[in-house]
């Protein structure tokens, strides 16, 4: 009798795919996938362009947070400056630089790739790249960018990193990218890790 793990990994082959919906940001498809034991199962998959988020730390170890209304959860959430990777051909680091300028009116001298995560891999392929930005300076909002919709109501604050981490544990900060980024930044401050190249995903 074979022990668990002694067999070859199953090949989850895609047997068929049907687009169900295509929207401005996301699309939904229905995939039929080969399962172990010879069966098959249907999986609904949300396609997403991906996103970036930025842990922007100033010289006083304060982190930049934005508070924005999110309709799906009907609440204003504390978040990191962030945005979709929806500009064709734009490298993710450039997206992060643009989003930091658009949302927080800031630029950074030093950039590091802090962490990457799949936000909800059970049904969505969204990958979020979280960058650490240091050496902050004020900049003007990029030409051509118009503040609209929920961003008209968005606020920007700086709070000490340790306080932000405590707010994660208090449940005040619940946005996934913010939780991941703040905890990773705090760990990086305490025990400097080997960070990946900034152009890696």
C-alpha positions as CSV (number, residue, x, y, z in Angstrom):
1,X,0.0,0.0,0.0
2,X,1.4,3.4,-1.0
3,X,2.0,5.9,1.7
4,X,0.5,9.4,1.3
5,X,2.8,11.5,-0.9
6,X,4.3,8.4,-2.6
7,X,2.4,8.9,-5.9
8,X,2.9,11.3,-8.7
9,X,1.1,14.7,-8.4
10,X,-2.2,14.8,-10.3
11,X,-2.4,16.8,-13.4
12,X,-5.3,19.2,-13.1
13,X,-5.9,19.6,-16.8
14,X,-8.4,22.2,-18.1
15,X,-11.1,20.3,-20.0
16,X,-13.2,23.2,-21.0
17,X,-13.8,26.9,-20.3
18,X,-16.8,29.2,-20.8
19,X,-16.8,33.0,-20.2
20,X,-19.8,33.9,-18.1
21,X,-19.3,37.7,-17.6
22,X,-16.8,40.4,-18.7
23,X,-16.8,43.7,-16.9
24,X,-14.6,46.8,-16.6
25,X,-12.2,45.3,-14.1
26,X,-13.0,41.6,-13.7
27,X,-14.3,38.8,-15.7
28,X,-15.8,35.5,-14.7
29,X,-15.3,32.1,-16.4
30,X,-16.6,28.6,-15.7
31,X,-13.8,26.0,-16.0
32,X,-14.2,22.2,-16.1
33,X,-11.1,20.6,-14.5
34,X,-9.9,17.0,-14.3
35,X,-9.9,15.8,-10.7
36,X,-7.9,13.0,-9.0
37,X,-9.5,9.6,-9.5
38,X,-10.8,10.3,-13.0
39,X,-13.6,12.7,-12.2
40,X,-14.1,16.3,-13.1
41,X,-15.4,19.4,-11.4
42,X,-16.5,22.9,-12.3
43,X,-14.7,25.8,-10.9
44,X,-15.8,29.4,-11.2
45,X,-12.8,31.7,-11.7
46,X,-12.7,35.5,-11.4
47,X,-10.0,37.0,-13.6
48,X,-8.4,40.1,-12.3
49,X,-5.5,42.3,-13.7
50,X,-3.7,42.3,-10.4
51,X,-2.8,45.1,-8.1
52,X,0.0,46.9,-6.2
53,X,0.1,48.3,-2.7
54,X,2.7,50.5,-1.0
55,X,3.9,50.6,2.6
56,X,5.3,54.1,2.5
57,X,7.4,54.8,5.6
58,X,8.7,58.3,6.4
59,X,11.9,59.2,8.3
60,X,9.9,59.1,11.6
61,X,8.8,55.5,11.0
62,X,5.2,56.6,10.3
63,X,3.3,54.7,7.6
64,X,1.0,56.4,5.1
65,X,-2.6,55.1,5.3
66,X,-5.7,56.0,3.3
67,X,-9.3,55.6,4.4
68,X,-11.6,54.8,1.6
69,X,-15.3,53.6,1.3
70,X,-15.6,50.1,-0.1
71,X,-19.1,49.4,-1.4
72,X,-19.0,45.5,-1.2
73,X,-18.4,45.6,2.5
74,X,-20.3,48.9,3.0
75,X,-17.6,50.4,5.2
76,X,-14.7,52.9,5.1
77,X,-11.5,50.8,5.4
78,X,-8.0,51.8,6.4
79,X,-5.7,50.7,3.6
80,X,-2.3,51.2,2.0
81,X,-2.1,53.4,-1.1
82,X,-2.8,50.9,-3.8
83,X,-4.2,50.4,-7.3
84,X,-5.0,48.1,-10.2
85,X,-2.4,46.9,-12.7
86,X,-4.8,47.9,-15.5
87,X,-2.4,50.1,-17.6
88,X,-1.3,48.1,-20.6
89,X,2.4,47.4,-20.5
90,X,3.1,49.3,-17.3
91,X,5.6,47.5,-15.1
92,X,4.2,47.0,-11.6
93,X,6.9,49.2,-9.9
94,X,5.9,52.1,-12.2
95,X,2.2,51.4,-11.2
96,X,3.2,51.6,-7.6
97,X,5.0,54.9,-8.1
98,X,2.1,56.3,-10.0
99,X,-0.4,55.2,-7.3
100,X,1.6,56.7,-4.5
101,X,1.7,60.0,-6.3
102,X,-2.0,59.9,-7.2
103,X,-3.3,58.9,-3.8
104,X,-0.8,60.4,-1.3
105,X,1.0,63.0,-3.4
106,X,4.3,61.4,-2.5
107,X,7.4,60.0,-4.3
108,X,10.1,57.7,-2.8
109,X,13.9,57.5,-3.2
110,X,14.1,53.8,-2.3
111,X,11.8,51.0,-3.3
112,X,11.9,47.3,-2.2
113,X,9.5,44.4,-3.1
114,X,8.2,43.4,0.3
115,X,5.8,40.6,-0.3
116,X,3.4,39.2,-3.0
117,X,0.1,37.5,-2.2
118,X,-2.9,35.9,-3.9
119,X,-5.8,37.7,-2.3
120,X,-8.4,34.9,-2.7
121,X,-6.9,32.0,-4.7
122,X,-10.0,29.8,-4.1
123,X,-11.8,31.6,-6.8
124,X,-9.8,34.6,-8.1
125,X,-6.3,34.9,-9.7
126,X,-5.6,38.4,-8.4
127,X,-2.0,38.8,-7.3
128,X,-1.0,41.8,-5.2
129,X,2.6,43.0,-5.1
130,X,3.3,45.0,-1.9
131,X,6.3,47.4,-2.1
132,X,8.2,49.2,0.7
133,X,8.8,52.8,-0.2
134,X,11.3,54.9,1.8
135,X,12.8,58.4,1.5
136,X,9.5,60.1,1.0
137,X,9.0,63.5,-0.6
138,X,6.0,65.6,-1.6
139,X,5.1,65.7,-5.3
140,X,2.2,67.1,-7.3
141,X,-0.6,64.9,-8.5
142,X,0.4,63.4,-12.0
143,X,-0.9,65.3,-15.0
144,X,-4.1,63.9,-16.4
145,X,-5.2,62.2,-13.2
146,X,-8.7,63.3,-12.0
147,X,-9.9,62.6,-8.4
148,X,-13.4,61.1,-8.7
149,X,-15.9,58.7,-7.2
150,X,-14.9,57.3,-3.8
151,X,-11.5,59.0,-3.9
152,X,-13.3,62.3,-3.5
153,X,-14.1,61.2,0.0
154,X,-10.7,59.5,0.7
155,X,-8.5,60.8,3.6
156,X,-4.8,60.3,4.0
157,X,-3.0,60.0,7.4
158,X,0.4,59.0,8.8
159,X,0.6,57.0,11.9
160,X,3.5,55.2,13.7
161,X,4.2,51.8,12.2
162,X,3.9,50.1,15.6
163,X,0.5,51.7,16.1
164,X,-0.7,50.5,12.7
165,X,0.4,47.0,13.6
166,X,-1.5,47.2,16.8
167,X,-4.6,48.3,14.8
168,X,-4.2,45.1,12.8
169,X,-4.5,43.0,15.9
170,X,-7.3,45.3,17.2
171,X,-9.3,44.6,14.1
172,X,-9.3,48.3,13.0
173,X,-7.2,47.6,9.9
174,X,-8.8,44.7,8.0
175,X,-7.9,45.2,4.4
176,X,-5.8,42.1,3.4
177,X,-3.0,44.0,1.6
178,X,-2.7,46.4,4.5
179,X,-2.6,43.6,7.1
180,X,0.1,41.7,5.1
181,X,2.1,44.8,4.2
182,X,2.1,46.3,7.7
183,X,3.1,43.0,9.4
184,X,5.8,42.4,6.8
185,X,7.2,45.9,7.2
186,X,7.3,45.5,11.0
187,X,9.1,42.2,10.7
188,X,11.6,43.8,8.2
189,X,12.3,46.6,10.7
190,X,12.9,44.1,13.5
191,X,14.9,41.4,11.6
192,X,16.0,42.7,8.2
193,X,15.1,39.9,5.7
194,X,16.6,39.1,2.3
195,X,14.2,41.0,0.0
196,X,13.7,40.1,-3.6
197,X,14.8,42.4,-6.5
198,X,12.3,45.2,-7.0
199,X,11.5,44.0,-10.6
200,X,10.6,40.5,-9.5
201,X,7.0,39.3,-9.2
